[in-house]
Amino acid sequence: MSPPIGRPADGKRRIQLEEHHLDYSLLRSKRRSIGFLISDEGLRITAPKWVTLGEIENAIREKQRWIFTKLNERRERSARRLQPQMQWCDGATLPYLGQDITLRIRARQAAGIAYDEASLELTVGLPADAGEQQLKDRVQGWLQARAKETFAARLPVYAEKLGVTYQSFALSSATTQWGSCTADGRIRLNWRLMHFALPLIDYVIAHELSHLREMNHSPRFWATVQSIFPEFETAKRALRESAPETLPIF
């Protein structure tokens, strides 16, 4: 049951911020400063025992714009998770290079797959008795082939900008990483990046190639990324906010 209007949920505090009220949980700890954490449960403040409640609320007021932005982002991600998964059928939509393309299934003995860029339609020819998994396998194979072409074209562009040489690249199916790079220049890029717009793909490529200069995530590394991809912060945030569970399940 929801708490009555005007009262915070059990165990939480409430602060009035102009026309908004904000509920938060407060945890006292041995840390030296006030910490802010946004989770599915909302805002959690961690503060030293000696900091007064007034000082904590002043800190909240100072960071209120950041807090409300992060809370809204969290709510939007949660809403996307609740969206129904893609249905693998004729007329279904599939994210490809940042656009929704339409899946067209045609019963044919000769298997084939073709993409019409003008109509944004992907036509898949399958035997009449083909099952859903066969359809998924064909679409996945097509996406992986497009990924190889796209990555092979984009990697040299950013390698030249950076003045580095990579040894090889391969596709990855990792569930938690969009890309990786070894010290000897072997790069792996997740084929599911093909669901996203080209600037996000370019960001991951620029990110991994920058590791050939800095094998870490230090300020020097991020400065290297920025030198060849100035809008990296926007792309980084967009990828972070893209919940994997909202992508098609193959």
Backbone as CSV, one residue per row, in Angstrom:
resi,resn,N_x,N_y,N_z,CA_x,CA_y,CA_z,C_x,C_y,C_z
1,MET,0.856,-1.193,0.000,0.000,0.000,0.000,0.892,1.243,0.000
2,SER,0.524,2.234,-0.806,1.300,3.475,-0.877,1.087,4.301,0.380
3,PRO,2.120,5.066,0.801,1.963,5.919,1.973,0.987,7.034,1.674
4,PRO,0.309,7.581,2.683,-0.628,8.698,2.467,0.086,9.876,1.834
5,ILE,-0.654,10.640,1.017,-0.074,11.831,0.407,0.369,12.787,1.510
6,GLY,1.565,13.324,1.310,2.071,14.275,2.298,2.969,13.632,3.342
7,ARG,3.044,12.309,3.337,3.929,11.622,4.272,4.924,10.774,3.501
8,PRO,6.175,10.743,3.935,7.159,9.908,3.244,6.911,8.436,3.525
9,ALA,7.512,7.576,2.680,7.423,6.138,2.914,8.145,5.798,4.213
10,ASP,7.797,4.655,4.778,8.403,4.237,6.048,9.921,4.260,5.968
11,GLY,10.540,4.812,6.981,11.995,4.837,7.062,12.641,5.919,6.227
12,LYS,11.848,6.767,5.603,12.413,7.829,4.768,12.110,9.204,5.343
13,ARG,12.891,10.175,4.900,12.670,11.565,5.272,12.143,12.312,4.061
14,ARG,11.592,13.486,4.294,11.049,14.294,3.197,11.537,15.726,3.321
15,ILE,11.913,16.292,2.167,12.325,17.690,2.122,11.516,18.389,1.033
16,GLN,11.096,19.628,1.312,10.351,20.413,0.328,11.334,21.241,-0.487
17,LEU,11.282,21.087,-1.813,12.155,21.820,-2.724,11.279,22.606,-3.687
18,GLU,11.008,23.863,-3.336,10.079,24.709,-4.092,8.734,23.988,-4.192
19,GLU,8.256,23.680,-5.435,6.940,23.061,-5.537,7.003,21.537,-5.460
20,HIS,8.199,21.000,-5.311,8.362,19.546,-5.257,8.704,19.100,-3.840
21,HIS,8.292,17.882,-3.515,8.827,17.279,-2.305,9.664,16.076,-2.710
22,LEU,10.681,15.798,-1.943,11.623,14.732,-2.262,11.786,13.828,-1.048
23,ASP,11.534,12.544,-1.222,11.765,11.566,-0.170,13.162,10.986,-0.325
24,TYR,13.822,10.745,0.794,15.161,10.151,0.740,15.398,9.338,1.997
25,SER,16.283,8.367,1.873,16.698,7.607,3.051,18.057,8.127,3.488
26,LEU,18.299,8.093,4.785,19.546,8.636,5.346,20.287,7.535,6.085
27,LEU,21.538,7.352,5.705,22.394,6.365,6.351,23.599,7.076,6.949
28,ARG,23.804,6.884,8.224,24.979,7.463,8.882,26.151,6.485,8.772
29,SER,27.338,7.048,8.506,28.503,6.177,8.338,29.770,6.899,8.785
30,LYS,30.905,6.242,8.591,32.194,6.814,8.984,32.847,7.602,7.856
31,ARG,32.150,7.712,6.724,32.743,8.456,5.619,32.916,9.930,6.002
32,ARG,33.770,10.647,5.281,34.124,12.016,5.639,33.248,13.074,4.981
33,SER,32.459,12.677,3.984,31.642,13.661,3.280,30.248,13.089,3.017
34,ILE,29.363,13.939,2.518,28.001,13.513,2.214,27.982,12.856,0.835
35,GLY,27.400,11.662,0.768,27.331,10.934,-0.496,25.897,10.807,-0.989
36,PHE,25.723,10.807,-2.315,24.400,10.708,-2.935,24.363,9.474,-3.826
37,LEU,23.328,8.658,-3.680,23.171,7.468,-4.514,21.732,7.390,-5.013
38,ILE,21.576,7.241,-6.334,20.255,7.053,-6.936,20.112,5.585,-7.311
39,SER,19.087,4.934,-6.801,18.828,3.529,-7.111,17.349,3.353,-7.422
40,ASP,16.923,2.108,-7.641,15.507,1.852,-7.906,14.643,2.232,-6.708
41,GLU,15.248,2.321,-5.545,14.506,2.706,-4.331,14.451,4.215,-4.140
42,GLY,15.108,4.960,-5.029,15.100,6.414,-4.920,16.439,6.964,-4.472
43,LEU,16.402,8.081,-3.740,17.621,8.754,-3.292,18.047,8.252,-1.925
44,ARG,19.333,7.902,-1.820,19.893,7.538,-0.519,21.062,8.471,-0.220
45,ILE,21.032,9.055,0.961,22.105,9.944,1.420,22.932,9.202,2.456
46,THR,24.239,9.234,2.284,25.156,8.693,3.286,25.967,9.855,3.835
47,ALA,25.950,10.001,5.159,26.600,11.170,5.765,27.303,10.794,7.062
48,PRO,28.371,11.534,7.402,29.045,11.292,8.685,28.102,11.570,9.859
49,LYS,28.369,10.967,10.973,27.507,11.120,12.143,27.481,12.557,12.660
50,TRP,28.567,13.285,12.436,28.658,14.632,13.004,27.983,15.702,12.145
51,VAL,27.547,15.347,10.914,26.888,16.331,10.035,25.430,16.491,10.456
52,THR,24.985,17.726,10.630,23.609,17.967,11.090,22.605,17.748,9.956
53,LEU,21.353,17.557,10.323,20.296,17.377,9.343,20.159,18.627,8.472
54,GLY,20.335,19.798,9.064,20.270,21.039,8.294,21.347,21.088,7.223
55,GLU,22.555,20.649,7.574,23.646,20.645,6.592,23.362,19.646,5.468
56,ILE,22.769,18.519,5.833,22.421,17.515,4.820,21.384,18.078,3.861
57,GLU,20.375,18.750,4.387,19.324,19.286,3.523,19.836,20.445,2.670
58,ASN,20.774,21.197,3.179,21.392,22.241,2.351,22.152,21.619,1.177
59,ALA,22.828,20.489,1.463,23.563,19.788,0.400,22.591,19.254,-0.655
60,ILE,21.427,18.781,-0.205,20.410,18.299,-1.142,19.924,19.439,-2.030
61,ARG,19.681,20.598,-1.425,19.212,21.752,-2.207,20.236,22.153,-3.271
62,GLU,21.510,22.092,-2.901,22.567,22.469,-3.847,22.631,21.506,-5.031
63,LYS,22.294,20.237,-4.782,22.398,19.230,-5.840,21.039,18.827,-6.400
64,GLN,19.994,19.613,-6.115,18.655,19.164,-6.482,18.479,18.967,-7.983
65,ARG,19.096,19.821,-8.804,18.947,19.657,-10.252,19.520,18.300,-10.688
66,TRP,20.700,17.963,-10.202,21.322,16.671,-10.523,20.462,15.529,-10.012
67,ILE,19.938,15.659,-8.791,19.127,14.590,-8.187,17.876,14.330,-9.014
68,PHE,17.130,15.374,-9.366,15.891,15.177,-10.124,16.179,14.637,-11.525
69,THR,17.291,15.071,-12.136,17.670,14.544,-13.451,17.922,13.049,-13.375
70,LYS,18.688,12.623,-12.359,19.014,11.205,-12.213,17.790,10.374,-11.858
71,LEU,16.911,10.918,-11.030,15.683,10.202,-10.680,14.803,10.013,-11.917
72,ASN,14.709,11.033,-12.759,13.922,10.915,-13.988,14.523,9.890,-14.938
73,GLU,15.864,9.886,-15.054,16.531,8.903,-15.910,16.257,7.492,-15.413
74,ARG,16.300,7.313,-14.091,16.045,5.994,-13.508,14.613,5.549,-13.790
75,ARG,13.649,6.469,-13.661,12.254,6.120,-13.938,12.048,5.741,-15.407
76,GLU,12.712,6.475,-16.305,12.580,6.180,-17.733,13.161,4.803,-18.056
77,ARG,14.300,4.457,-17.432,14.879,3.134,-17.656,13.952,2.046,-17.143
78,SER,13.347,2.280,-15.987,12.420,1.294,-15.424,11.213,1.114,-16.336
79,ALA,10.729,2.218,-16.916,9.576,2.130,-17.817,9.930,1.341,-19.066
80,ARG,11.163,1.532,-19.576,11.570,0.783,-20.768,11.650,-0.708,-20.478
81,ARG,12.065,-1.058,-19.254,12.149,-2.477,-18.898,10.776,-3.146,-18.909
82,LEU,9.737,-2.372,-18.659,8.382,-2.917,-18.600,7.737,-3.034,-19.971
83,GLN,8.388,-2.479,-20.999,7.822,-2.567,-22.338,7.850,-4.020,-22.815
84,PRO,6.825,-4.451,-23.565,6.789,-5.837,-24.039,7.946,-6.134,-24.972
85,GLN,8.480,-7.346,-24.901,9.570,-7.752,-25.769,9.085,-7.898,-27.205
86,MET,10.014,-7.794,-28.116,9.705,-7.939,-29.533,9.096,-9.301,-29.816
87,GLN,8.049,-9.309,-30.625,7.438,-10.553,-31.090,8.024,-10.877,-32.470
88,TRP,8.560,-12.075,-32.615,9.198,-12.454,-33.870,8.142,-12.921,-34.862
89,CYS,7.605,-11.958,-35.617,6.545,-12.264,-36.579,6.587,-11.227,-37.691
90,ASP,5.845,-11.487,-38.752,5.757,-10.536,-39.854,5.183,-9.211,-39.352
91,GLY,5.857,-8.113,-39.685,5.401,-6.798,-39.255,6.029,-6.305,-37.973
92,ALA,6.819,-7.150,-37.332,7.490,-6.735,-36.092,8.566,-5.706,-36.409
93,THR,8.930,-4.893,-35.414,9.986,-3.901,-35.612,11.251,-4.329,-34.883
94,LEU,12.369,-4.000,-35.503,13.682,-4.384,-35.002,14.586,-3.159,-35.020
95,PRO,15.259,-2.839,-33.912,16.161,-1.678,-33.941,17.422,-1.983,-34.748
96,TYR,17.727,-1.098,-35.697,18.902,-1.270,-36.551,19.485,0.098,-36.878
97,LEU,20.718,0.318,-36.466,21.410,1.591,-36.670,20.584,2.778,-36.182
98,GLY,19.929,2.579,-35.040,19.198,3.668,-34.405,17.804,3.896,-34.927
99,GLN,17.355,3.079,-35.895,16.004,3.213,-36.446,15.238,1.910,-36.239
100,ASP,13.921,1.998,-36.239,13.091,0.800,-36.206,12.833,0.348,-37.631
101,ILE,13.286,-0.858,-37.965,13.013,-1.410,-39.283,11.949,-2.501,-39.136
102,THR,11.215,-2.747,-40.212,10.101,-3.690,-40.173,10.519,-5.042,-40.722
103,LEU,10.169,-6.083,-40.006,10.487,-7.445,-40.405,9.387,-7.978,-41.318
104,ARG,9.768,-8.454,-42.502,8.829,-9.057,-43.440,9.237,-10.516,-43.673
105,ILE,8.328,-11.423,-43.411,8.626,-12.847,-43.542,7.888,-13.392,-44.759
106,ARG,8.635,-14.048,-45.640,8.057,-14.606,-46.848,8.349,-16.110,-46.904
107,ALA,7.314,-16.899,-47.123,7.476,-18.357,-47.198,8.041,-18.715,-48.565
108,ARG,9.285,-19.159,-48.574,9.969,-19.534,-49.815,10.853,-20.743,-49.557
109,GLN,11.016,-21.540,-50.567,11.919,-22.683,-50.435,13.375,-22.206,-50.398
110,ALA,13.680,-21.220,-51.258,15.040,-20.673,-51.288,15.180,-19.614,-50.194
111,ALA,16.038,-19.901,-49.230,16.227,-18.963,-48.127,17.017,-17.751,-48.607
112,GLY,16.567,-16.583,-48.220,17.267,-15.359,-48.583,16.890,-14.254,-47.618
113,ILE,17.711,-13.205,-47.561,17.412,-12.083,-46.678,17.882,-10.809,-47.373
114,ALA,17.042,-9.786,-47.369,17.380,-8.550,-48.068,16.828,-7.360,-47.299
115,TYR,17.639,-6.289,-47.267,17.227,-5.068,-46.571,16.995,-3.962,-47.578
116,ASP,15.826,-3.326,-47.497,15.494,-2.185,-48.337,15.635,-0.927,-47.502
117,GLU,16.689,-0.167,-47.770,16.975,1.028,-46.961,15.910,2.098,-47.138
118,ALA,15.284,2.153,-48.314,14.273,3.176,-48.569,13.009,2.935,-47.750
119,SER,12.572,1.691,-47.687,11.342,1.367,-46.952,11.607,0.930,-45.521
120,LEU,12.884,0.780,-45.178,13.282,0.293,-43.847,12.638,-1.064,-43.554
121,GLU,12.700,-1.956,-44.537,12.137,-3.290,-44.385,13.212,-4.357,-44.578
122,LEU,13.207,-5.335,-43.697,14.101,-6.483,-43.793,13.251,-7.693,-44.154
123,THR,13.418,-8.184,-45.372,12.616,-9.307,-45.853,13.409,-10.603,-45.704
124,VAL,12.805,-11.557,-45.008,13.451,-12.835,-44.740,12.647,-13.937,-45.415
125,GLY,13.301,-14.695,-46.301,12.657,-15.832,-46.930,12.952,-17.097,-46.145
126,LEU,11.912,-17.813,-45.761,12.059,-19.027,-44.964,11.093,-20.101,-45.474
127,PRO,11.417,-21.369,-45.302,10.458,-22.422,-45.615,9.183,-22.235,-44.799
128,ALA,8.066,-22.667,-45.328,6.777,-22.465,-44.665,6.719,-23.090,-43.285
129,ASP,7.486,-24.160,-43.079,7.444,-24.848,-41.785,8.551,-24.379,-40.833
130,ALA,9.216,-23.282,-41.164,10.317,-22.795,-40.319,9.775,-22.297,-38.980
131,GLY,10.552,-22.517,-37.923,10.160,-22.071,-36.592,10.759,-20.720,-36.246
132,GLU,10.384,-20.211,-35.061,10.853,-18.897,-34.621,12.366,-18.852,-34.497
133,GLN,12.980,-19.930,-34.010,14.427,-19.921,-33.808,15.174,-19.807,-35.135
134,GLN,14.628,-20.417,-36.193,15.255,-20.288,-37.505,15.229,-18.837,-37.977
135,LEU,14.120,-18.167,-37.714,14.007,-16.747,-38.062,15.025,-15.932,-37.276
136,LYS,15.110,-16.174,-35.983,16.073,-15.447,-35.155,17.504,-15.672,-35.650
137,ASP,17.820,-16.917,-35.982,19.178,-17.234,-36.436,19.513,-16.503,-37.730
138,ARG,18.532,-16.415,-38.638,18.785,-15.726,-39.901,19.014,-14.235,-39.674
139,VAL,18.184,-13.628,-38.837,18.321,-12.189,-38.569,19.629,-11.913,-37.825
140,GLN,19.965,-12.769,-36.870,21.222,-12.592,-36.133,22.414,-12.702,-37.080
141,GLY,22.380,-13.677,-37.981,23.464,-13.829,-38.947,23.600,-12.596,-39.834
142,TRP,22.456,-12.030,-40.239,22.483,-10.825,-41.062,23.066,-9.654,-40.290
143,LEU,22.651,-9.482,-39.034,23.172,-8.390,-38.207,24.681,-8.543,-37.990
144,GLN,25.141,-9.766,-37.777,26.565,-9.987,-37.561,27.374,-9.691,-38.820
145,ALA,26.815,-10.036,-39.982,27.502,-9.717,-41.241,27.594,-8.208,-41.434
146,ARG,26.499,-7.497,-41.127,26.518,-6.027,-41.240,27.495,-5.435,-40.222
147,ALA,27.573,-6.050,-39.037,28.495,-5.566,-38.007,29.934,-5.665,-38.496
148,LYS,30.298,-6.782,-39.107,31.663,-6.948,-39.621,31.981,-5.869,-40.651
149,GLU,31.034,-5.618,-41.555,31.250,-4.593,-42.582,31.405,-3.210,-41.956
150,THR,30.507,-2.889,-41.025,30.508,-1.554,-40.415,31.765,-1.334,-39.583
151,PHE,32.113,-2.294,-38.745,33.294,-2.156,-37.890,34.568,-2.075,-38.735
152,ALA,34.627,-2.897,-39.797,35.812,-2.892,-40.663,35.990,-1.544,-41.354
153,ALA,34.870,-0.853,-41.610,34.947,0.459,-42.252,35.275,1.567,-41.266
154,ARG,34.787,1.471,-40.038,34.940,2.559,-39.074,36.246,2.490,-38.283
155,LEU,36.736,1.298,-38.009,37.970,1.168,-37.219,39.151,1.924,-37.845
156,PRO,39.424,1.775,-39.150,40.566,2.506,-39.729,40.424,4.016,-39.642
157,VAL,39.193,4.518,-39.691,38.967,5.968,-39.623,39.498,6.524,-38.306
158,TYR,39.146,5.857,-37.200,39.556,6.363,-35.886,40.985,5.963,-35.538
159,ALA,41.447,4.852,-36.078,42.848,4.481,-35.869,43.764,5.514,-36.509
160,GLU,43.385,5.990,-37.687,44.187,7.011,-38.369,44.155,8.322,-37.598
161,LYS,42.984,8.703,-37.103,42.882,9.936,-36.322,43.782,9.888,-35.094
162,LEU,43.869,8.703,-34.506,44.625,8.545,-33.265,46.095,8.229,-33.520
163,GLY,46.404,7.777,-34.731,47.779,7.408,-35.049,48.204,6.100,-34.410
164,VAL,47.271,5.140,-34.320,47.580,3.834,-33.741,47.279,2.743,-34.760
165,THR,47.827,1.551,-34.488,47.597,0.389,-35.351,47.065,-0.757,-34.507
166,TYR,45.956,-1.333,-34.927,45.424,-2.498,-34.231,45.768,-3.755,-35.031
167,GLN,45.908,-4.867,-34.343,46.318,-6.112,-34.997,45.156,-6.811,-35.690
168,SER,44.000,-6.852,-35.004,42.849,-7.569,-35.549,41.591,-7.122,-34.819
169,PHE,40.446,-7.471,-35.394,39.203,-7.269,-34.661,38.288,-8.460,-34.906
170,ALA,37.441,-8.726,-33.920,36.493,-9.836,-34.009,35.197,-9.421,-33.347
171,LEU,34.136,-10.135,-33.659,32.846,-9.858,-33.047,32.766,-10.502,-31.672
172,SER,32.040,-9.838,-30.794,31.813,-10.327,-29.437,30.320,-10.472,-29.203
173,SER,29.969,-11.424,-28.343,28.571,-11.592,-27.917,28.447,-11.379,-26.413
174,ALA,29.379,-10.626,-25.840,29.397,-10.408,-24.393,28.089,-9.789,-23.920
175,THR,27.690,-10.140,-22.723,26.429,-9.606,-22.183,26.630,-8.321,-21.397
176,THR,27.855,-8.016,-21.001,28.083,-6.834,-20.159,29.065,-5.834,-20.761
177,GLN,29.671,-6.152,-21.906,30.657,-5.252,-22.508,30.311,-4.980,-23.961
178,TRP,30.483,-3.717,-24.371,30.285,-3.374,-25.772,31.559,-3.566,-26.567
179,GLY,32.694,-3.577,-25.884,33.946,-3.771,-26.593,35.085,-4.041,-25.641
180,SER,36.212,-4.477,-26.201,37.419,-4.711,-25.390,38.633,-4.560,-26.288
181,CYS,39.776,-4.320,-25.669,41.023,-4.144,-26.416,42.177,-4.690,-25.578
182,THR,43.018,-5.517,-26.179,44.192,-6.039,-25.484,45.395,-5.150,-25.767
183,ALA,46.426,-5.308,-24.956,47.618,-4.477,-25.096,48.304,-4.694,-26.443
184,ASP,48.125,-5.884,-27.054,48.771,-6.141,-28.344,47.876,-5.777,-29.527
185,GLY,46.762,-5.054,-29.248,45.966,-4.505,-30.340,44.902,-5.406,-30.914
186,ARG,44.427,-6.343,-30.124,43.320,-7.202,-30.578,42.016,-6.638,-30.014
187,ILE,41.134,-6.260,-30.907,39.895,-5.574,-30.527,38.701,-6.485,-30.753
188,ARG,37.786,-6.468,-29.792,36.522,-7.187,-29.924,35.386,-6.182,-29.751
189,LEU,34.410,-6.256,-30.651,33.269,-5.335,-30.633,31.979,-6.147,-30.662
190,ASN,31.047,-5.779,-29.800,29.798,-6.508,-29.672,28.919,-6.282,-30.911
191,TRP,28.506,-7.365,-31.567,27.694,-7.228,-32.787,26.362,-6.539,-32.527
192,ARG,25.898,-6.570,-31.259,24.609,-5.955,-30.949,24.679,-4.424,-30.946
193,LEU,25.877,-3.879,-31.111,25.989,-2.432,-31.318,25.220,-2.006,-32.566
194,MET,24.943,-2.948,-33.472,24.222,-2.615,-34.700,22.783,-2.180,-34.429
195,HIS,22.310,-2.386,-33.217,20.988,-1.876,-32.858,21.015,-0.350,-32.707
196,PHE,22.207,0.230,-32.474,22.324,1.643,-32.134,22.760,2.494,-33.326
197,ALA,22.532,3.800,-33.205,22.929,4.740,-34.255,24.449,4.748,-34.410
198,LEU,24.897,5.128,-35.601,26.324,5.085,-35.924,27.203,5.875,-34.948
199,PRO,26.780,7.060,-34.462,27.643,7.765,-33.501,27.949,6.961,-32.240
200,LEU,27.025,6.122,-31.784,27.295,5.298,-30.600,28.295,4.197,-30.937
201,ILE,28.186,3.637,-32.152,29.170,2.645,-32.596,30.549,3.290,-32.681
202,ASP,30.592,4.484,-33.266,31.871,5.200,-33.385,32.474,5.484,-32.012
203,TYR,31.634,5.810,-31.042,32.151,6.076,-29.702,32.841,4.837,-29.132
204,VAL,32.216,3.676,-29.255,32.818,2.448,-28.723,34.136,2.151,-29.441
205,ILE,34.156,2.352,-30.750,35.385,2.131,-31.513,36.483,3.099,-31.065
206,ALA,36.133,4.369,-30.917,37.111,5.363,-30.451,37.606,5.014,-29.052
207,HIS,36.690,4.550,-28.207,37.024,4.162,-26.831,38.057,3.037,-26.830
208,GLU,37.770,1.973,-27.591,38.674,0.826,-27.568,40.028,1.150,-28.183
209,LEU,40.038,1.904,-29.273,41.317,2.276,-29.885,42.148,3.166,-28.963
210,SER,41.475,3.979,-28.163,42.204,4.857,-27.229,42.965,4.059,-26.185
211,HIS,42.531,2.831,-25.949,43.264,1.979,-25.009,44.646,1.598,-25.543
212,LEU,44.859,1.754,-26.829,46.195,1.485,-27.371,47.166,2.600,-27.001
213,ARG,46.623,3.702,-26.501,47.448,4.782,-25.950,47.493,4.698,-24.426
214,GLU,46.352,4.414,-23.816,46.227,4.368,-22.355,45.403,3.128,-21.972
215,MET,46.051,2.125,-21.414,45.342,0.902,-21.025,44.724,1.062,-19.639
216,ASN,43.881,2.071,-19.501,43.240,2.367,-18.220,42.062,3.290,-18.505
217,HIS,41.449,3.804,-17.459,40.383,4.799,-17.623,40.736,6.065,-16.833
218,SER,41.971,6.470,-16.955,42.475,7.658,-16.270,42.009,8.911,-17.001
219,PRO,42.210,10.101,-16.393,41.894,11.350,-17.098,42.609,11.455,-18.448
220,ARG,43.835,10.919,-18.534,44.564,10.954,-19.805,43.865,10.099,-20.853
221,PHE,43.293,8.978,-20.420,42.552,8.130,-21.355,41.353,8.884,-21.921
222,TRP,40.547,9.493,-21.033,39.348,10.190,-21.498,39.702,11.397,-22.360
223,ALA,40.830,12.017,-22.074,41.287,13.126,-22.926,41.644,12.604,-24.316
224,THR,42.192,11.390,-24.382,42.516,10.769,-25.658,41.247,10.480,-26.450
225,VAL,40.228,9.924,-25.766,38.946,9.663,-26.431,38.368,10.966,-26.977
226,GLN,38.387,12.005,-26.147,37.817,13.292,-26.542,38.543,13.890,-27.744
227,SER,39.835,13.621,-27.863,40.612,14.204,-28.958,40.147,13.712,-30.327
228,ILE,39.552,12.503,-30.374,39.081,11.974,-31.667,37.564,11.836,-31.717
229,PHE,36.912,11.984,-30.550,35.443,11.887,-30.510,34.945,12.880,-29.470
230,PRO,34.876,14.172,-29.834,34.569,15.231,-28.851,33.253,15.049,-28.107
231,GLU,32.246,14.445,-28.740,30.925,14.293,-28.116,30.809,12.984,-27.346
232,PHE,31.925,12.465,-26.849,31.926,11.147,-26.201,31.033,11.086,-24.970
233,GLU,30.902,12.176,-24.230,30.084,12.157,-23.015,28.628,11.838,-23.342
234,THR,28.106,12.445,-24.402,26.718,12.195,-24.810,26.525,10.747,-25.222
235,ALA,27.452,10.225,-26.019,27.356,8.840,-26.474,27.517,7.860,-25.313
236,LYS,28.441,8.162,-24.435,28.671,7.298,-23.263,27.414,7.206,-22.414
237,ARG,26.761,8.346,-22.185,25.544,8.372,-21.385,24.410,7.613,-22.081
238,ALA,24.286,7.797,-23.398,23.229,7.120,-24.144,23.386,5.604,-24.078
239,LEU,24.606,5.119,-24.182,24.828,3.680,-24.083,24.539,3.166,-22.682
240,ARG,24.949,3.937,-21.687,24.727,3.528,-20.299,23.239,3.450,-19.984
241,GLU,22.454,4.305,-20.620,21.019,4.343,-20.339,20.222,3.354,-21.180
242,SER,20.897,2.672,-22.098,20.219,1.687,-22.946,20.197,0.347,-22.222
243,ALA,19.048,0.031,-21.641,18.940,-1.223,-20.883,19.021,-2.421,-21.825
244,PRO,19.936,-3.380,-21.588,20.051,-4.551,-22.456,18.747,-5.316,-22.592
245,GLU,17.922,-5.290,-21.531,16.677,-6.062,-21.576,15.644,-5.473,-22.527
246,THR,15.882,-4.266,-23.041,14.952,-3.688,-23.999,15.297,-4.093,-25.435
247,LEU,16.445,-4.735,-25.643,16.849,-5.166,-26.977,16.227,-6.514,-27.304
248,PRO,16.093,-6.843,-28.590,15.507,-8.138,-28.960,16.289,-9.311,-28.365
249,ILE,15.579,-10.351,-28.010,16.192,-11.565,-27.466,16.344,-12.576,-28.602
250,PHE,17.586,-12.972,-28.871,17.839,-13.930,-29.953,17.973,-15.353,-29.391
